[in-house]
């Protein structure tokens, strides 16, 4: 596939500088950017799909635990550590 990429002066300059720092040509830098974009969007799609599947699997859990459809547990709060106060002296 052939593609023309038109960049404004600022982007073209930034691309050349980035490619120089990476030790590659502008073409290779653009290919890397496309690969990273495709990988990231694929990963997000897989996470969303898995989240939907898990939400469906566990949808009935609150009802099975007898929390009822409207009563949900609040955020978990860890227990407070015991206080290390010295006993009060008696007078």
Legacy VTK file of the C-alpha trace (Angstrom):
# vtk DataFile Version 3.0
C-alpha trace
ASCII
DATASET POLYDATA
POINTS 91 float
0.000 0.000 0.000
1.262 3.418 -0.889
0.275 6.456 1.152
1.021 10.169 0.945
1.273 11.817 4.338
0.984 15.591 4.398
2.324 17.196 7.535
2.434 20.841 8.494
5.880 22.301 9.094
5.789 21.828 12.878
4.827 18.154 12.661
7.315 17.462 9.893
10.086 19.047 11.930
9.059 17.099 15.051
8.984 13.858 13.046
12.455 14.464 11.619
13.818 15.289 15.089
12.188 12.231 16.658
13.473 9.953 13.913
16.982 11.406 14.288
16.938 10.766 18.066
15.722 7.206 17.487
18.372 6.611 14.847
15.863 5.771 12.105
14.423 7.506 9.091
11.088 9.342 9.117
9.443 6.439 7.250
10.469 3.932 9.948
9.336 6.338 12.692
5.885 6.615 11.094
5.659 2.809 10.749
6.517 2.414 14.446
3.861 4.950 15.376
1.245 3.125 13.296
2.223 -0.218 14.883
1.961 1.250 18.394
-1.433 2.787 17.596
-2.795 -0.471 16.201
-1.500 -2.431 19.179
-2.989 0.023 21.692
-6.412 0.125 20.041
-6.468 -3.680 19.759
-5.588 -3.988 23.458
-8.342 -1.516 24.454
-10.885 -3.456 22.380
-9.863 -6.734 24.060
-10.136 -5.153 27.521
-13.600 -3.759 26.741
-14.767 -7.097 25.342
-13.465 -8.982 28.382
-15.056 -6.462 30.767
-18.442 -6.878 29.064
-18.147 -10.670 29.220
-17.203 -10.642 32.902
-19.983 -8.177 33.756
-22.497 -10.517 32.132
-21.088 -13.580 33.908
-21.188 -11.923 37.338
-24.356 -9.860 36.820
-26.476 -12.032 39.135
-23.920 -12.271 41.951
-25.497 -9.588 44.210
-28.869 -11.345 44.034
-27.292 -14.735 44.772
-25.574 -13.236 47.805
-28.954 -11.899 48.964
-27.952 -8.276 48.592
-31.028 -7.790 46.483
-31.250 -5.836 43.251
-31.027 -2.413 44.934
-28.752 -3.088 47.909
-25.118 -3.202 46.954
-22.120 -3.365 49.231
-20.224 -0.134 49.688
-16.545 0.275 49.005
-14.378 -1.944 51.124
-12.913 -0.201 54.121
-9.975 -1.932 55.772
-10.256 -2.443 59.525
-8.662 0.176 61.688
-5.401 -0.804 63.303
-5.524 -1.174 67.077
-4.642 1.972 68.951
-1.419 1.993 70.859
-2.488 4.403 73.537
-1.091 3.873 76.998
-3.710 3.286 79.683
-4.833 6.396 81.491
-3.416 6.705 84.943
-5.987 6.551 87.734
-5.830 9.252 90.357
LINES 1 92
91 0 1 2 3 4 5 6 7 8 9 10 11 12 13 14 15 16 17 18 19 20 21 22 23 24 25 26 27 28 29 30 31 32 33 34 35 36 37 38 39 40 41 42 43 44 45 46 47 48 49 50 51 52 53 54 55 56 57 58 59 60 61 62 63 64 65 66 67 68 69 70 71 72 73 74 75 76 77 78 79 80 81 82 83 84 85 86 87 88 89 90
